[in-house]
Amino acid sequence: MRRLIRVSSLLWGMLLCLSLPVKSACVPAPLPPSAAEIQQLQEAARDHGFLWKISKDGRTSWLYGSIHINRLSAAFPGPKVRQAVQQSQALVLELDMADPVTQAKLAQLSRQGAGQVPNALKGRLKAQLDKVCLPESIAQSIHPALLFVTMSVLGLRESGYEAAYGTEYMLAASGKKVIPLETAESQMQALLGDGSVSAAEYAEGLALIENKNSQTMSIRLLDAWTESDLFTLESFADWCDCMNTPKQRADMRRVLDERNPPMADNIAKLHNQSAPIFVAVGSLHMIGKNGLPALLTKRGFKVERVGFDN
């Protein structure tokens, strides 16, 4: 459960759940920026995140480490990212979240394992739901891990972070054709497994929601993305407090490492078929010997980090 709260909130925007209404006592969802505000933000935008140029067989594409929740001030792509998108034939994302079939499948799959609330934890859960103004009934509608992610993301709203400002949604506004790297089924299988959650796992997940240090960890990772701080990103395992036991390490491998080889194979295939392409995948998929840059290098790509002039 720990790996889903601490990682999937950054892997996946959780718009399935954030679309639920919250009470007026909580920080409200922001109003959409005006046309004038959008123009001003676009003109002032600087590059964030992590960009690589990947080349093979005389063709060049782009690999970008994205973030799934963001502040509006950092949401619009800067000059180098924008130029790479403009030069590409297609936008390749983990999922095409604008596809109605994908939306329906995610909504269906998110319900597996719903309602697993141990009686002894119901009072504590209600207290945390009240803090983000979510109804108790939501626990009967989605898997516990997704419920905890939703509460975590809503807890970041006070700091200005919104799933609606996530990289993929802003890039999709470019109008480029979107090609998914994964399916709803494969991604949810990686995130939720068989859907079962033990009482101990539920208690651990709830304890993380109650612990303000979890929010501090999330903001540290988000800040690393904003500042294109690859060192902090690559040392994630040293400070995330999420790799302490064999089970936690195995869970992290399933959520990240085991998804990367199929992604790398699909990127290589799409590059061969449709280059230039712009591939945007959650930034934690970029690190280590099993990260996408390393795996694409093994597949014969020349992989070059693109520096930002910030």
C-alpha positions as CSV (number, residue, x, y, z in Angstrom):
1,M,0.0,0.0,0.0
2,R,2.8,2.4,0.8
3,R,4.2,2.3,-2.7
4,L,0.8,3.3,-4.2
5,I,0.4,6.3,-2.0
6,R,3.9,7.5,-2.5
7,V,4.4,6.7,-6.1
8,S,1.1,6.4,-8.0
9,S,0.0,9.9,-7.0
10,L,2.9,11.0,-9.2
11,L,2.5,8.3,-11.8
12,W,-1.2,8.9,-12.5
13,G,-3.3,12.1,-12.0
14,M,-6.2,10.3,-10.4
15,L,-8.8,12.4,-12.2
16,L,-11.2,9.6,-11.7
17,C,-11.5,10.6,-8.1
18,L,-10.7,14.3,-8.1
19,S,-13.8,15.0,-10.2
20,L,-15.9,14.2,-7.1
21,P,-17.4,17.3,-5.4
22,V,-16.0,18.5,-2.1
23,K,-17.6,20.7,0.5
24,S,-17.1,24.4,0.4
25,A,-15.1,24.3,3.7
26,C,-12.2,22.9,1.8
27,V,-9.8,24.6,-0.6
28,P,-11.9,24.8,-3.8
29,A,-10.8,23.7,-7.2
30,P,-9.2,26.6,-9.0
31,L,-11.1,28.5,-11.7
32,P,-9.9,27.9,-15.2
33,P,-7.4,30.7,-16.2
34,S,-8.6,33.3,-18.6
35,A,-7.3,33.6,-22.2
36,A,-5.2,36.6,-21.1
37,E,-3.7,34.6,-18.2
38,I,-3.0,31.6,-20.4
39,Q,-1.1,33.8,-22.9
40,Q,0.9,35.4,-20.1
41,L,1.8,32.0,-18.6
42,Q,2.8,30.7,-22.0
43,E,5.0,33.7,-22.7
44,A,6.7,33.4,-19.3
45,A,7.0,29.6,-19.3
46,R,10.4,28.0,-18.6
47,D,11.4,24.4,-19.0
48,H,10.8,22.0,-16.2
49,G,11.3,18.2,-15.9
50,F,13.8,16.0,-17.7
51,L,14.2,15.9,-21.5
52,W,16.3,13.5,-23.6
53,K,16.9,13.4,-27.4
54,I,16.8,9.7,-28.5
55,S,18.2,8.8,-31.9
56,K,18.4,5.6,-33.9
57,D,18.5,4.6,-37.6
58,G,18.9,8.2,-38.7
59,R,15.7,9.3,-36.8
60,T,15.4,11.5,-33.8
61,S,12.6,11.5,-31.2
62,W,12.2,12.8,-27.6
63,L,11.8,11.3,-24.2
64,Y,10.4,13.5,-21.4
65,G,10.1,12.8,-17.7
66,S,6.7,14.2,-16.7
67,I,4.8,14.9,-13.5
68,H,1.2,14.0,-13.0
69,I,0.2,16.8,-10.6
70,N,1.6,20.3,-10.9
71,R,1.2,24.0,-10.1
72,L,-0.3,26.2,-12.8
73,S,2.9,28.4,-12.7
74,A,4.9,25.4,-13.9
75,A,2.3,23.7,-16.1
76,F,3.0,25.2,-19.5
77,P,5.9,23.8,-21.5
78,G,9.0,26.0,-21.8
79,P,10.9,26.8,-25.1
80,K,12.9,23.6,-25.5
81,V,10.0,21.2,-24.6
82,R,7.6,23.2,-26.7
83,Q,10.0,23.0,-29.7
84,A,10.4,19.3,-29.3
85,V,6.7,18.8,-29.2
86,Q,6.2,20.9,-32.3
87,Q,8.8,18.9,-34.2
88,S,7.1,15.6,-33.4
89,Q,4.5,13.7,-35.4
90,A,2.8,12.3,-32.4
91,L,2.5,12.6,-28.6
92,V,3.2,9.3,-26.8
93,L,1.8,9.1,-23.3
94,E,1.3,6.3,-20.7
95,L,-2.5,6.4,-21.5
96,D,-4.8,8.5,-23.7
97,M,-6.9,10.0,-20.9
98,A,-9.1,11.8,-23.5
99,D,-10.2,8.4,-24.9
100,P,-13.8,7.6,-23.7
101,V,-13.1,3.8,-23.8
102,T,-10.0,4.3,-21.6
103,Q,-11.9,6.5,-19.2
104,A,-14.7,3.9,-18.9
105,K,-12.3,1.0,-18.3
106,L,-10.3,2.9,-15.7
107,A,-13.5,3.8,-13.9
108,Q,-14.6,0.1,-14.0
109,L,-11.2,-1.2,-12.8
110,S,-10.9,1.4,-10.0
111,R,-13.9,-0.2,-8.3
112,Q,-12.2,-3.5,-7.7
113,G,-11.5,-4.1,-4.0
114,A,-13.7,-1.2,-3.0
115,G,-15.3,-1.1,0.5
116,Q,-12.5,-2.9,2.3
117,V,-12.6,-0.8,5.4
118,P,-11.6,-2.6,8.6
119,N,-14.2,-1.8,11.3
120,A,-11.4,-0.7,13.7
121,L,-10.2,2.0,11.2
122,K,-13.5,3.5,10.2
123,G,-13.3,6.4,12.7
124,R,-9.8,7.3,11.7
125,L,-10.7,7.1,8.0
126,K,-13.7,9.4,8.5
127,A,-11.5,11.9,10.2
128,Q,-9.1,12.0,7.2
129,L,-12.0,12.2,4.7
130,D,-13.5,15.1,6.6
131,K,-10.2,17.0,6.3
132,V,-10.4,16.9,2.5
133,C,-14.2,17.1,2.5
134,L,-14.9,13.8,0.9
135,P,-18.0,11.7,1.8
136,E,-17.6,8.4,3.6
137,S,-19.4,6.7,0.7
138,I,-16.4,7.2,-1.5
139,A,-14.7,4.3,0.3
140,Q,-17.4,2.0,-1.2
141,S,-16.7,3.2,-4.7
142,I,-12.9,2.8,-5.3
143,H,-10.0,0.7,-4.3
144,P,-8.4,1.7,-1.0
145,A,-5.1,2.6,-2.6
146,L,-6.9,4.9,-5.0
147,L,-8.8,6.4,-2.2
148,F,-5.6,7.2,-0.3
149,V,-4.0,8.7,-3.4
150,T,-7.1,10.9,-3.9
151,M,-6.8,12.2,-0.3
152,S,-3.1,12.8,-0.7
153,V,-3.5,14.8,-3.9
154,L,-6.4,16.8,-2.5
155,G,-4.2,17.5,0.5
156,L,-1.7,19.2,-1.8
157,R,-4.3,21.5,-3.2
158,E,-3.6,24.1,-0.5
159,S,0.0,24.2,-1.9
160,G,-1.4,24.9,-5.4
161,Y,-1.0,21.4,-6.9
162,E,-3.7,20.1,-9.2
163,A,-4.0,17.0,-11.3
164,A,-5.6,19.1,-14.0
165,Y,-2.2,20.9,-14.4
166,G,-0.4,17.6,-14.9
167,T,2.1,17.4,-17.7
168,E,0.2,15.0,-19.9
169,Y,-3.0,17.2,-19.9
170,M,-1.1,20.3,-20.8
171,L,0.9,18.5,-23.6
172,A,-2.3,17.0,-25.0
173,A,-3.6,20.6,-25.6
174,S,-1.0,20.9,-28.3
175,G,-3.4,19.1,-30.6
176,K,-0.9,16.4,-31.6
177,K,-2.1,12.8,-32.2
178,V,-1.9,10.9,-28.9
179,I,-0.6,7.3,-28.8
180,P,-0.8,5.3,-25.6
181,L,2.1,3.2,-24.3
182,E,0.0,1.1,-22.0
183,T,-3.5,-0.1,-21.6
184,A,-5.9,0.7,-18.8
185,E,-5.8,-3.0,-17.8
186,S,-2.0,-3.2,-17.7
187,Q,-1.5,0.0,-15.7
188,M,-4.2,-0.9,-13.1
189,Q,-2.8,-4.4,-12.8
190,A,0.6,-2.9,-12.0
191,L,-0.9,-0.4,-9.5
192,L,-3.5,-2.6,-7.8
193,G,-2.4,-6.2,-8.3
194,D,-5.3,-8.5,-7.6
195,G,-7.2,-5.8,-5.8
196,S,-7.1,-7.3,-2.3
197,V,-5.9,-5.3,0.7
198,S,-5.1,-6.7,4.1
199,A,-6.1,-5.0,7.3
200,A,-2.4,-4.3,8.0
201,E,-1.9,-2.7,4.6
202,Y,-5.0,-0.6,5.1
203,A,-3.7,0.6,8.4
204,E,-0.3,1.4,6.9
205,G,-1.9,3.4,4.1
206,L,-4.1,5.3,6.5
207,A,-1.1,6.0,8.8
208,L,0.7,7.6,5.8
209,I,-2.2,9.9,5.2
210,E,-2.2,10.9,8.9
211,N,1.6,11.5,8.7
212,K,2.4,15.0,7.4
213,N,5.9,13.8,6.4
214,S,4.3,12.0,3.4
215,Q,3.2,15.3,2.0
216,T,6.7,16.7,2.6
217,M,8.1,13.8,0.6
218,S,5.7,14.4,-2.3
219,I,6.5,18.1,-2.4
220,R,10.3,17.3,-2.4
221,L,9.8,15.2,-5.5
222,L,7.6,17.8,-7.2
223,D,10.2,20.4,-6.4
224,A,12.9,18.2,-8.0
225,W,10.8,18.0,-11.2
226,T,10.2,21.8,-11.2
227,E,13.9,22.5,-10.8
228,S,15.0,19.7,-13.2
229,D,17.0,18.3,-10.3
230,L,18.0,14.9,-11.7
231,F,20.3,14.1,-8.7
232,T,17.4,14.4,-6.2
233,L,15.2,12.3,-8.6
234,E,17.9,9.6,-9.0
235,S,18.4,9.4,-5.2
236,F,14.7,8.9,-4.6
237,A,15.2,5.5,-3.0
238,D,17.5,7.0,-0.4
239,W,15.0,9.5,1.0
240,C,11.5,8.3,0.1
241,D,11.3,5.9,3.1
242,C,9.5,3.5,0.7
243,M,12.2,0.8,0.2
244,N,12.7,-0.4,3.7
245,T,11.4,-4.0,3.5
246,P,11.6,-6.8,0.9
247,K,7.9,-6.4,0.2
248,Q,8.2,-2.6,-0.4
249,R,11.1,-3.1,-2.8
250,A,9.2,-5.8,-4.6
251,D,6.1,-3.6,-4.8
252,M,8.2,-0.7,-6.2
253,R,9.7,-3.1,-8.8
254,R,6.2,-4.0,-10.0
255,V,5.0,-0.4,-10.1
256,L,8.1,1.0,-11.9
257,D,10.8,-1.5,-13.1
258,E,8.5,-4.2,-14.5
259,R,6.5,-1.6,-16.5
260,N,9.6,-0.1,-18.1
261,P,10.8,-2.9,-20.5
262,P,7.4,-3.1,-22.3
263,M,7.3,0.7,-22.5
264,A,10.8,0.7,-23.9
265,D,9.8,-1.9,-26.5
266,N,6.8,0.1,-27.5
267,I,8.8,3.3,-27.7
268,A,11.3,1.6,-30.0
269,K,8.5,0.3,-32.2
270,L,6.8,3.7,-32.4
271,H,10.0,5.4,-33.2
272,N,10.6,3.1,-36.1
273,Q,7.1,3.6,-37.4
274,S,6.3,7.2,-36.6
275,A,9.5,9.2,-35.7
276,P,9.8,11.9,-34.7
277,I,7.7,11.2,-31.6
278,F,7.5,13.0,-28.2
279,V,7.3,10.5,-25.4
280,A,6.2,11.7,-22.0
281,V,6.2,9.3,-19.1
282,G,6.3,9.8,-15.3
283,S,9.8,10.9,-14.2
284,L,10.4,8.0,-11.8
285,H,10.4,5.8,-14.9
286,M,13.6,7.6,-16.0
287,I,16.0,6.6,-13.2
288,G,18.5,3.8,-12.6
289,K,19.7,0.9,-14.7
290,N,16.1,-0.1,-15.4
291,G,15.0,3.4,-16.3
292,L,13.8,4.2,-19.8
293,P,17.0,6.1,-20.9
294,A,19.1,3.1,-19.9
295,L,16.8,0.6,-21.5
296,L,16.6,2.5,-24.7
297,T,20.4,2.7,-24.8
298,K,20.5,-1.1,-24.6
299,R,18.1,-1.2,-27.5
300,G,20.6,0.7,-29.7
301,F,19.4,4.3,-29.2
302,K,21.8,7.2,-28.7
303,V,20.3,8.9,-25.6
304,E,21.4,12.5,-24.9
305,R,20.2,14.7,-22.0
306,V,18.9,18.1,-23.1
307,G,19.9,20.9,-20.7
308,F,17.6,23.7,-20.0
309,D,18.6,27.4,-20.0
310,N,16.9,28.3,-16.7
